[in-house]
Amino acid sequence: MGRDLDDGQAIGRLRLRLESIDRSVIAALVAREDAQWELFDLKQLLALPLSEPSQESLVRERARRWALEAGGDPDLAGRVVMAALRSGRRRFLSSRVPRRIRRVPAFEALNGLPAPATHSRARVAVAAHAGK
């Protein structure tokens, strides 16, 4: 009986750990989409195409390499990154209402990342660049 209780507690702790990891993965995907939308806003202001197949290949191969280096599944990493890219592009293109950047401060703080730029800062950067 005591062993069953210990096993059940261990399973519960591992499930909580997995839940925390899942939350981090979701936060990372949301942060990625926010950055992708900033990029798309900037590309639209510069009249550049949203899709760049050579860059997308680079992104997929980089994810595969990072997974291999970390001991993970490179196929899964490539599929996840490409699914995130396609989803972000699809959602951006189907959006009729300007979207505010969702801040994910816990993700940024945990990973030492700067806060994402707002859309207006991207427009200021384009305007400054155009004035040169």
N, C-alpha and C positions, 0 to 999 in steps of 0.2 A: 504493500500500500504506500509506504513512504517513497519508494522508488518511482512509482507512478506519479506521485505529486511532484517530485523533483523534475521528472521528465516533462510533465505538463507545464511547470513554471519555465523550464528551458525553452519549450516550444513557444510559450507566450512571449518571452523576451526576444526570441528570434523573429517572431511575427512583428513585434513592435519595431525592431531594427529594420526589417524589410519595409514596413510602412514609412519609416523616416527616410529611407533611401528612395522609395517611390515618390515621396513629396519633393525631394531634391531633384529627381529626374524631371518631374512635372514643372517645377520652378525653372529649371534650366531650359526646358522646351519653350516655356512662356517668354523667358528672357531672350531666347534665340529668335522667336517670332517677332518680338518687339524690335530687335536690332535689324532683322530682315526688312521690316516695314519701314524703318528709318532709311535703309539703303534704297528701297523701292521709291520712297518719296524723293530722295535726292536724285535718283536716276530719272524719274519723271520730270523733275525740274530742269534737268540737263538734257532732256529729250533723248535719253539712252534707252536701249531695250532692257526690259526687266530680266529676260532670260539670257544667260551666257553658257551654252553647253560646255565649253572648255573649262570654265570656272566650276561648273557643277561637277564635272568629272574630277577636277582637282579636289574639291570638297569631299567627294565620296572616297577617293583614294587615300586622302589624308585621314579620314575617319577609320578606314580599314587598317592603315598603318598604326594609328594610335591604339586600336584594339589589339593588334598583334603584339605591340610593345608591352601592353598591360596584361597580356595573357588571356584576352577575351576573344570573342567570335568576330572575325573581321566581316563576315557576310552580314551578320546582325547589325553591326555598327554602320556599315554602308547603307543598309536598308533603312535604318532608323533616321539617319541624317537626311537621306533623300526623301523619305516620307515627310519629315519636318519641313524641308525646303518646298516640296510640292504643295503641302497643306498651307503653308504661309503665303505662297504665291497665289493659290486659289482663293484663300480668304481675302487677301489684299485686293485682288481683281474683282471679287464679288461684292466688296464693301461699297456702299453708296454714301455712308456717313463717315466723315473723318473720325478716325479712332485716336483716342488719347493713348499715349504710351502707358502701359501698366508697369508700375514700379514693383520690383521684387527685391526690396532691400535686404531681406534675410539671405537670399541667394547671393546677392552682390557682396554683402559683408563677409559671408562665409568663404567666398572665393577670391576676395581681394580685388574685385572688379569695380571700376568707376560706375557711377549712376549713368543710365542711358541718356543720351541727348534728347531733348524734346524736338518735336517736329519743327518748331519755330527756330531753334538753333540751327537745324539743318538748312532751313531757308536762308538764315542770316549768313551761313558759311557760303552758300551758293551765290548770294548777292555780293558778298565780299570778293569772291573769286571772279565774278563777272565784271567787277569794277576794275580789275587789274589790267 
